[in-house]
Amino acid sequence: MTTVIEAKVTSQGVLIPRPLLAAWGEVKEVEIEQHSDAIIVKPKSAPARELRAEIVREMKAAGLIEELPWTPPPTAPAEERARLATKASR
């Protein structure tokens, strides 16, 4: 959805009418891109790790996934891994 408005650029930043931002819902931050013919304001993208954490939380809440207790396998020393890599490459 594209809405054309007259935004005011001041020394404090870009001023945009609040009713336009209200349509986006709970937006805490926005990104502003300046182009030669327009200024584009859009909700700030969440980093991938935040999105992943949110998705996992929602899937757990819905019972789609669960964490199983398990002991991680022991790690082999670097020398042993190198020896096995050499042996496997023959």
C-alpha positions as YAML, in Angstrom:
chain: A
units: angstrom
residues:
- id: 1
  name: MET
  ca: [0.00, 0.00, 0.00]
- id: 2
  name: THR
  ca: [1.46, 3.35, -1.02]
- id: 3
  name: THR
  ca: [0.27, 6.61, 0.46]
- id: 4
  name: VAL
  ca: [1.59, 9.93, -0.78]
- id: 5
  name: ILE
  ca: [1.86, 12.63, 1.88]
- id: 6
  name: GLU
  ca: [3.73, 15.85, 2.35]
- id: 7
  name: ALA
  ca: [6.25, 15.14, 5.09]
- id: 8
  name: LYS
  ca: [8.13, 17.98, 6.72]
- id: 9
  name: VAL
  ca: [11.90, 17.68, 6.92]
- id: 10
  name: THR
  ca: [13.24, 19.65, 9.89]
- id: 11
  name: SER
  ca: [16.46, 19.82, 11.87]
- id: 12
  name: GLN
  ca: [14.85, 17.26, 14.22]
- id: 13
  name: GLY
  ca: [14.12, 14.81, 11.41]
- id: 14
  name: VAL
  ca: [11.16, 13.91, 9.21]
- id: 15
  name: LEU
  ca: [7.73, 14.79, 10.62]
- id: 16
  name: ILE
  ca: [4.90, 12.48, 9.56]
- id: 17
  name: PRO
  ca: [1.23, 12.61, 10.66]
- id: 18
  name: ARG
  ca: [0.60, 9.97, 13.37]
- id: 19
  name: PRO
  ca: [-2.65, 8.64, 11.80]
- id: 20
  name: LEU
  ca: [-0.61, 7.26, 8.89]
- id: 21
  name: LEU
  ca: [1.65, 5.32, 11.26]
- id: 22
  name: ALA
  ca: [-1.31, 4.03, 13.29]
- id: 23
  name: ALA
  ca: [-2.39, 1.87, 10.34]
- id: 24
  name: TRP
  ca: [0.80, -0.21, 10.81]
- id: 25
  name: GLY
  ca: [-0.15, -1.22, 14.35]
- id: 26
  name: GLU
  ca: [2.53, -1.68, 17.00]
- id: 27
  name: VAL
  ca: [5.50, -0.16, 15.18]
- id: 28
  name: LYS
  ca: [8.29, 1.03, 17.45]
- id: 29
  name: GLU
  ca: [10.81, 2.04, 14.80]
- id: 30
  name: VAL
  ca: [10.66, 3.06, 11.16]
- id: 31
  name: GLU
  ca: [13.19, 3.20, 8.35]
- id: 32
  name: ILE
  ca: [13.43, 6.28, 6.16]
- id: 33
  name: GLU
  ca: [14.94, 6.08, 2.68]
- id: 34
  name: GLN
  ca: [15.64, 9.26, 0.77]
- id: 35
  name: HIS
  ca: [15.44, 9.04, -3.02]
- id: 36
  name: SER
  ca: [15.76, 11.80, -5.59]
- id: 37
  name: ASP
  ca: [11.99, 12.00, -6.06]
- id: 38
  name: ALA
  ca: [10.60, 10.71, -2.75]
- id: 39
  name: ILE
  ca: [11.17, 9.89, 0.89]
- id: 40
  name: ILE
  ca: [10.03, 6.36, 1.75]
- id: 41
  name: VAL
  ca: [8.96, 5.56, 5.31]
- id: 42
  name: LYS
  ca: [8.39, 1.92, 6.26]
- id: 43
  name: PRO
  ca: [8.36, -0.20, 9.42]
- id: 44
  name: LYS
  ca: [11.85, -1.24, 10.45]
- id: 45
  name: SER
  ca: [12.67, -4.85, 9.68]
- id: 46
  name: ALA
  ca: [13.40, -7.01, 12.69]
- id: 47
  name: PRO
  ca: [16.73, -8.84, 12.63]
- id: 48
  name: ALA
  ca: [16.47, -12.49, 11.58]
- id: 49
  name: ARG
  ca: [17.35, -13.80, 15.04]
- id: 50
  name: GLU
  ca: [14.47, -11.82, 16.60]
- id: 51
  name: LEU
  ca: [12.05, -13.15, 13.99]
- id: 52
  name: ARG
  ca: [13.30, -16.70, 14.54]
- id: 53
  name: ALA
  ca: [12.91, -16.40, 18.32]
- id: 54
  name: GLU
  ca: [9.37, -15.06, 17.91]
- id: 55
  name: ILE
  ca: [8.42, -17.88, 15.53]
- id: 56
  name: VAL
  ca: [9.85, -20.53, 17.88]
- id: 57
  name: ARG
  ca: [7.95, -19.01, 20.86]
- id: 58
  name: GLU
  ca: [4.69, -19.07, 18.91]
- id: 59
  name: MET
  ca: [5.24, -22.63, 17.71]
- id: 60
  name: LYS
  ca: [5.99, -23.78, 21.27]
- id: 61
  name: ALA
  ca: [2.86, -22.02, 22.54]
- id: 62
  name: ALA
  ca: [0.81, -23.80, 19.85]
- id: 63
  name: GLY
  ca: [2.33, -27.17, 20.81]
- id: 64
  name: LEU
  ca: [3.95, -27.66, 17.42]
- id: 65
  name: ILE
  ca: [7.47, -28.05, 18.78]
- id: 66
  name: GLU
  ca: [9.03, -28.94, 22.09]
- id: 67
  name: GLU
  ca: [12.53, -28.99, 23.46]
- id: 68
  name: LEU
  ca: [13.82, -32.46, 24.23]
- id: 69
  name: PRO
  ca: [16.44, -32.89, 26.92]
- id: 70
  name: TRP
  ca: [19.57, -34.41, 25.44]
- id: 71
  name: THR
  ca: [23.24, -34.48, 26.17]
- id: 72
  name: PRO
  ca: [25.36, -33.03, 23.38]
- id: 73
  name: PRO
  ca: [27.90, -35.46, 21.94]
- id: 74
  name: PRO
  ca: [31.46, -35.14, 23.22]
- id: 75
  name: THR
  ca: [33.76, -33.00, 21.12]
- id: 76
  name: ALA
  ca: [36.87, -34.54, 19.68]
- id: 77
  name: PRO
  ca: [40.20, -32.73, 19.98]
- id: 78
  name: ALA
  ca: [41.41, -30.88, 16.87]
- id: 79
  name: GLU
  ca: [44.24, -33.40, 16.34]
- id: 80
  name: GLU
  ca: [41.78, -36.31, 16.30]
- id: 81
  name: ARG
  ca: [39.47, -34.51, 13.85]
- id: 82
  name: ALA
  ca: [42.46, -33.77, 11.56]
- id: 83
  name: ARG
  ca: [43.57, -37.42, 11.71]
- id: 84
  name: LEU
  ca: [40.06, -38.63, 10.87]
- id: 85
  name: ALA
  ca: [39.73, -36.10, 8.05]
- id: 86
  name: THR
  ca: [43.00, -37.30, 6.52]
- id: 87
  name: LYS
  ca: [41.92, -40.93, 6.87]
- id: 88
  name: ALA
  ca: [38.49, -40.25, 5.31]
- id: 89
  name: SER
  ca: [39.97, -38.36, 2.35]
- id: 90
  name: ARG
  ca: [42.01, -41.33, 1.13]
...
